[in-house]
Each structure stands twice: as structure tokens, then as C-alpha cells.
């Protein structure tokens, strides 16, 4: 685990609760949830969230968020620095969102961004 970088993400209460529900529903409460950024999408970068049952902690930053363990790779941490992770559940949409101060623009569908 990389101790030289601060954890780049903050989570709303709704997002913390959703992480715990998803891990509990999956039946793997000891798994990590990996947040990161990959190249792609219409504007250059896209966010991803995935379960990681056996994470490589080298070159990664981890933190407990409520009862969930969250991990971010060091490369993504730079692009995610200061990001607030939200969770919305409505009639038309349910999912995590990102309020990232590093975004210069976002595509019209909201799935990718540029810095």
C-alpha cells in the first residue's frame, strides 16, 4: 500500500451505505471495492468501480469507508483527487456519481470526462 499519497475520494452518507449494501448483497464483505479511471469514452477518461476479491495493494491506496474497504491505484488517484462520490436512487436512475473538481468537461451522457 502506498503511504505517500492521501486518499483521493470522499463519500456521501448515501454512497457509504450503498457500498456496504452492495458488498453485503454480493456475499463478500471482505472484498475491496476498486474505484479508478481508465482511458476511453467520448472525451478521454471514464470512471470505473469494480469488486476486487484479491487486490494487489502495491501502487494502490486503500481506506475503510464505513464497513467497506475501498482501493484506488496511484495513477487514478491523481485524476480523482478531491472527488466526492455520491449515490442516487430515483425512479429513472440508480447508481454512483462523481463530483470531480479536476474535470474540465464531461460528455453529454455523463459517462466520460476530460481534464
N, C-alpha and C positions, 0 to 999 in steps of 0.2 A: 504494500500500500504506500502511496506517495504522500509523505507528510509535509512536503514543501508547498503544496497548493491548498488554498482554502476551498471548502466545499462550495460549488458554484450555484447551487439551487436552494430556493426556499419554497415551502409548500404551504398552501392554504389549508385550513382545517378540513375542508371537503376533500382535498386531494390526499391528505394523510389518511383519512377514513377510507377513501376508495382504494388506496394501496393495500391497506390491511384487509379489506373485503375481498379484493382480487386474489391475494395470496391465500387467504383462508378458503375461498371458493375453489382454488386450484388444488388445495390439499398439500401445499408445500410451504409451510410457514417459515422454514429456514432458508428458502431460496432468496436470492437477491433480485431486485428489480433494477435493470440497467437502463439509464437514460443517456442519450447521446445524439450526435449529429453526424449525418453521412452526406456525402456529395450526391446531388440528384435533385429531382423535382424540376419545376419550370424556372426557378430563379437561382438555383445553385446549391442550396443546402436543404435538407429535410430532417425533421426530428424523428427519433425513434425511441420506443420503450419496449423492452422485452424481459422475459424472465430469464434468469441465469442461475441454474442449479449448481454449477461448479465454476464460479468465476475465477479468472486469473486476476489476482489483486495487484500484481506488478503493473506499474504505469497506470494505476487507477486510484481513485479517491472514493472512499466509502463513508457512509454515515447512517446511523439509525434515524428513521423518521417514524415516530410512534413505535409500533411493533414491527415495522417493515425495515429491511436493510436495503439501502439504495447505493448504487455504484455508478460512477461516471469515469470514463477514460480521460487521461490528462489532455489529449488532443481536443476532445469535445469540451472540456472544462473552460477553455479559453473563449469559445463561442457562446457558452452558456452562462458565463459569469454574470451574476446579478439577476438571473431569470427566476421568476415566480411561476411555479407550477400550480395550475388551477384544475378544478374538476367541475363540470357542468352536467346536469341531468335535466332534460326538458322533454317535452312531447316529441320534438323533432331530432334531438341530438343528445348523445351521452358520450362523454369522454374527457380526456385530459387536454389542457390547453397550456400554452406557453406565453408569458408576458416577458419578452426578452429585450432588454434595453440596447442590445448590440445589433438588432435588426435595423437595416437601412430601408428595406422594403419587403413586402410579402406578396406572394402571388394571389390572384383573385379568389382561389379556392381556399387559401389559408394553410395549405399543406407544406409549402416550402418558402424559403426566405433567402435574402442576401444580406451581407454585412458591409 
